[in-house]
Amino acid sequence: MSYFKDLSPYRYRDGIDRAVNVGWLSLKNPLFPRGNTCSNAVEELKKLASSPSWRTRGYFMCPFCIFRRSKPALVNFEATKIVLGSAELIVISPDGSKFIAPDLVIHYIERHSYKPPQVFLEALKSS
Ligand SMILES: [Zn+2]
């Protein structure tokens, strides 16, 4: 999966205005921000991931787990499991700015202590 710096302009798809990247991590940039993320934010992301905006072909594996597993990452949500690595999530803040994250961001938060930018978490809270 491509690496994009957090809050850099999103250019992966055409026609998406005022969007920035969140959570596009890569092994080439392993020193991502770490910390605790409140469980409400994680639940909100899981809800988005249960009906994602965009699906991609195939599955991206977590680059930090890839040597330990050959299957896509899973997360539990309500009574089901969500398979991660084939979708993007959009979070829109009240001012209309958009944050676009791979659904693997949930796994990065839960398993690798990735700490998304505060503005993203605030947009998530008010979405
Ligand atoms: Zn992982």
Residues whose N, C-alpha, C, O or C-beta is under 5 A from the ligand:
A	BS01	ZN	C62 F64 C65 R111
